[in-house]
Amino acid sequence: MAGVASAAIDALAAAKHHHPVMPPATIHDHVSHFGENVLWITFIVFAITFVVFAVKTSQIKTSERANAYTSLFIVGIAAMSYYAMATGLGVTYRPVKHHLHHFRQFFFARYIDWIFTTPLLLLDLVLVSGLDLGSTLWIVFSDVAMILTGLFGSYASGRAQWGWFIAGCAFLVVVMVGLLKNGAQRAYSKSDDLGKVYTTLTSSLLVLWWIYPIVWLFTEGKTKLSSDKEVLCFAILDILAKVVWSTIIFMQHEKIALTTTILDEPLLGGGLGATDDDAI
Ligand code: RET
């Protein structure tokens, strides 16, 4: 009992110093003050964006708020995830391959964040195009599988890691095909204007999303970049993919609302906005 209590006290003391699970090792890669500041600044950016989005959402007609609520939820989750990482909660250490006494900080909170926010980002596009439920499901399932490969791949060692990485990239290709083929067809079938808005949103999203595996390769994968650089690269990407990208959706909302009839259609009638007959 006393052992448990003293372990709890040790854990609390360690958490206070941002090293929650400090293994008995000789080398640790972890963020310096610079990285910690990046985490805090990113948290503040997301928190402010959440407030701004909440105000903007309240100014939109209730029936046209679907994208706005989705974006609000996305930045809200990101704010929580960055708060967790900045306070040392969503962080642990993992062994670095081929080195017995070398451990590197591992920000698992990212993956919890991404597993919720990437499907929500895709939902934004589904709402814009009015894609049918069947296509939506395989796109979203591939996306979730992709994030899981990143989580497992970070912990895997040696060659096993590349299996996860390749599988993850394959899932991203599936997502890409679904968005560019099924999604675009559906959006253009509604109107040319909507098709164009959808294509701009989708291509900017995909360009950003392909940078994630590249950063992952040099950080979690090959551990070539320091923990500070890892935090900085993902923070920039997350702000671009969530704050900037969702702001574009907010700005386009009138065009989207004018051309879609999503909310007038029955939600369970074959799709999130689509009916059975217009499913592709
Ligand atoms: C991983 C590693 C495995 C291979 C691939 C990946 C892709 C991750 C992506 C993440 C996107 C995150 C976003 C977050 C929200 O802002 C998991 C890094 C392909 C595309 C958009």
Boltz pocket constraint, residues with backbone or C-beta under 6 A from the ligand:
constraints:
  - pocket:
      binder: B
      contacts: [[A, 114], [A, 117], [A, 118], [A, 121], [A, 146], [A, 147], [A, 148], [A, 149], [A, 150], [A, 151], [A, 153], [A, 164], [A, 165], [A, 167], [A, 168], [A, 169], [A, 172], [A, 209], [A, 210], [A, 212], [A, 213], [A, 216], [A, 237], [A, 238], [A, 239], [A, 241], [A, 242]]
      max_distance: 6.0
